[in-house]
Amino acid sequence: MSDTAYARTPRTTPTRYKDRATWEKEAIQNVLDSAWVCHLGFVAPDGTPVVLPTIYARVGDRLYVHGSTGSRPLRAAGADQGLPVCLTVTLVDALVLTKSAFNHSVNFRSVVAHGTAHQVTDPEELSLALDALVDHAVPGRSRAVRPANAKELAATAVIRLDLDEVSAKTRADDADDDEADTDLPYWSGVVPLTSGYGTPEPHASSTVPLPAHVSDLVRAGGAAC
């Protein structure tokens, strides 16, 4: 692994569309920092493949994944050997519509990480991870709320996945019509997809003004507040 790129391995090297792949840290971390939900894949003790959606946060070259102390992946990751996992994150940027049904596609950015996940047990690292999970959704939020109490901490678990085997893949192309289809009387093109924040709606019990970290987040996302 270099300072600017993750090492390539057989598991992180695609067999199709290799030109769309990258191992550059900046590109990979940009995708991870722009999404909120990952899909965590693992094999259950009975041999059944399982994929679970959950929240995560990146701290340097580590991902912290949130879960319950009673969940299967968290229990398995608590063992000394850890839990082999495959974690994916995908952002869809546009629908790609072509003149043939076959050539329709999406423009996307995705990250796939392989490795062995371990449960976080060190109190200081656990505190860092939990703050990171909250701040990944809304930067600065962890400093403006009540910290978790002992009962809540006992019910919450976090697993750590080091970013050793990881790559990103991107499609950012125009509609790819076949040459034989170009004169057909159908519309083709790209439909961009965007996301944003709506106007914050305070709970009935909330009597304080909208905090700056929330208004800043919404404003950056394009909504008035």
Buried (B, 14 or more C-beta within 10 A) or exposed (E): BEEEBBEEEEEBEEEEEEEBBBBBBEBBBBBBEEBEEBBBBBBEEEEEEEEBEBBBBBBEBBBBBBBEEEBBBBBBBBEEEBBBBBBEBBBEBBBBBBBBEEBBBBBBBBBBBBBBBBBBEEEEBBBBBBBBBBBBEBEBBBEEEEEBEEEEBEEBBBBBBBBBBBBBBBBEEEBEBEEEBEEEEEEBEBEEEEEEBEEBEEEEEEEEEEBEBBBBBBEEEEBEB
